[in-house]
Amino acid sequence: MATDPKKNQEHEDYILKDNKKTKFGATFIIIVLILLAIVVVASGFYMEWWEF
C-alpha cells in the first residue's frame, strides 16, 4: 500500500479539531453539565440539605 506523503504532512494528530462537530459536542457537554449543576442545587434546596 502506497500512501500519499502530502496527505500525511497535512494531517495533524489532535483530538479537538476546529470543525462544526467538535464545537457542537463541546457546547452540548457544557450545557448538560450546567443543567446538572442546577438540578443538584435545586434538589439540595428541595431536600433541605442547605438552609439559607
C-alpha positions in Angstrom: 0.0 0.0 0.0 1.4 3.3 -1.0 0.4 6.4 0.9 0.5 9.9 -0.3 3.2 11.9 1.6 1.5 15.2 1.1 -1.7 13.9 2.7 0.3 12.6 5.7 2.0 16.0 6.1 -1.2 17.9 6.1 -2.8 15.6 8.7 -2.5 16.8 12.3 -2.9 14.5 15.2 -5.1 16.1 17.7 -8.5 15.3 19.2 -10.3 18.7 19.3 -10.4 19.9 15.7 -11.9 23.2 14.7 -15.0 22.0 13.0 -18.7 22.0 13.4 -18.9 18.6 15.1 -16.4 19.5 17.8 -18.0 22.9 18.5 -21.4 21.3 18.8 -20.1 18.5 21.0 -18.3 20.8 23.4 -21.3 23.2 23.6 -23.7 20.3 24.3 -21.4 18.9 27.0 -21.1 22.3 28.7 -24.8 22.9 28.6 -25.5 19.4 30.1 -23.0 20.0 32.9 -24.6 23.4 33.7 -28.0 21.8 33.8 -26.9 19.0 36.0 -25.3 21.5 38.5 -28.6 23.5 38.5 -30.6 20.3 39.2 -28.2 19.3 42.1 -28.6 22.7 43.7 -32.3 22.7 43.2 -32.7 19.3 44.7 -30.5 20.3 47.6 -32.9 23.1 48.4 -35.9 20.8 47.9 -34.5 18.2 50.3 -33.4 20.9 52.7 -29.8 20.0 52.7 -28.8 23.6 52.6 -30.6 26.3 54.6 -30.0 30.0 53.9 
